[in-house]
């Protein structure tokens, strides 16, 4: 029996685009942060610990280019971001990943600690 790569392995497969989007940790957090309501840039910075304003701006622009986030400017200093209908389709998969992380995150940390303890340390 011949081992054939499925469509997900092809360079132009839409699956690769989806994985590219969700593999970016900031994109997932921004999408999840916009799930409840539209938010301003500063609100997202406060909500998402550790993201810089510059990286947030880059992430929002990228998500806009994918059609997942909409930018609404009421005045020059009053800009809000919200999920588009397409962006809302990612909320459920993100919630599933979040549940998985809550359920198994501890096990992953335990495994990492055990592997680290088992690794011999180099001495000078």
HELIX and SHEET records of a PDB file:
HELIX    1   1 UNK A    7  UNK A    9  5                                   3    
HELIX    2   2 UNK A   14  UNK A   23  1                                  10    
HELIX    3   3 UNK A   25  UNK A   33  1                                   9    
HELIX    4   4 UNK A   41  UNK A   47  1                                   7    
HELIX    5   5 UNK A   53  UNK A   65  1                                  13    
HELIX    6   6 UNK A   85  UNK A   88  1                                   4    
HELIX    7   7 UNK A   91  UNK A  118  1                                  28    
SHEET    1   A 3 UNK A  39  UNK A  40  0                                        
SHEET    2   A 3 UNK A  78  UNK A  83 -1                                        
SHEET    3   A 3 UNK A  69  UNK A  75 -1                                        
END                                                                             
